[in-house]
Amino acid sequence: MFDLSGKTALVTGAGRGMGVGIARCMASAGASVVVNDISEKSATRTAEQLQSEGFLAAPLAFDVTSLEDFSAAIASCGDIDILVNNAGIVRVSEPGDHFAHFADSMPESWQAQFDLNVFGVMNGVRAVLPSMRKNAWGRIVTVSSDSGRKGGAGLSIYASAKAAGLEFTRCVAVEEGANGITANTVSLGLMENAAQTTDQHLKAYFDSLLSRTPVARPGTGNDVGAAITYLCSNEAAWVTGQNLPVNGGFDTF
């Protein structure tokens, strides 16, 4: 089950963090993984790590916030069967400002959130749709957040951007289902890479989230990757336009 052999999967933001686990899960299922990161060094490190484990992987460094760069990258590597929109950003300001209420937020930080969390997703979908339509098969998965589903104090900009990416993906699902293309999202709870922060402004907040998580640990890239691998498989061919919470039970709605 969940065999991705013969498929080429592009995972954005896979040079570090949970993107590495996502890429590994997809490679373990047989996919040839294109590892994207804005840093060539990071993309190459992940690709080489996967290669050393016997998987098919290649690095492809580019900035997902540029449609021109995204399209050129796709043209350089051939047809993409699976797109995982993992690249994202939580904080663009000092930690103490990150959880400020909207009235106290810094307008100069708004654009960066939307450039990556919304337009980065849109650019990717725009770039891969032509080949997916041609092949009458495609899988698109966008990584969102629980805050994008239900909001939260101090998260107005991030949550809004994540919600926009989620709703955009649902629209793509409706538009492209007849073309053999599915599009879904996963919304994440507290993840390991965030929980390991040493910043005291953030640690107290993340500790409070962990204390309310029934599965008493942060999520890992493998947790997310397993869910995404399912959504990209033939077994999930009738699942589209849906959001799958991957959050350890933190929120069950």
Secondary structure by P-SEA (a helix, b strand, c coil): ccccccbbbbbccccccaaaaaaaaaaaaccccccccccaaaaaaaaaaaaaabbbbbbbbcccccaaaaaaaaaacccccbbbccccccccccccccccccccccccaaaaaaacccaaaaaaaaacaaaaaaaccbbbbbbbccccccccccaaaaaaaaaaaaaaaaaaaaacccccbbbbbbbbccccccccccccccaaaaaaaaaaccccccccaaaaaaaaaaaacccccccccbbbbcccccccc
